Amino acid sequence: MAVQVTDVPERRRFEARRDGTVLGIVAYERMNDVLVVTHTKVDPALEGRGVGGTLVRSALDEVRGRGGQVLVLCPFVRSWLERHPEYQDLEYQPPASTVTD
């Protein structure tokens, strides 16, 4: 059976499940239209089997679908984004500073 990814906003995370068992999570905080991705965790027995990538792709597809952006603090997601340029347009770009001396 395929891995199902679901947003669980009350727990502030996306969960990857198979047959009702949580295989991994992507934790986040929402700040308006920006999803701040803080942590990714996958069952160690499943590392290297695509669960983390499926989680990240699903989370970013959800962000894209609602017209949002992501601020990535998680090293796993940062690395994933570097290998998937088709998602790099979702990265939050802070406005230019207007501070003058």
PyMOL commands that set and color helices and strands:
alter all, ss='L'
color gray80, all
select helices_A, chain A and resi 9-11+44-46+51-65+75-83+85-90
alter helices_A, ss='H'
color red, helices_A
select strands_A, chain A and resi 4-8+13-18+21-31+34-42+69-72
alter strands_A, ss='S'
color yellow, strands_A
deselect
rebuild
show_as cartoon
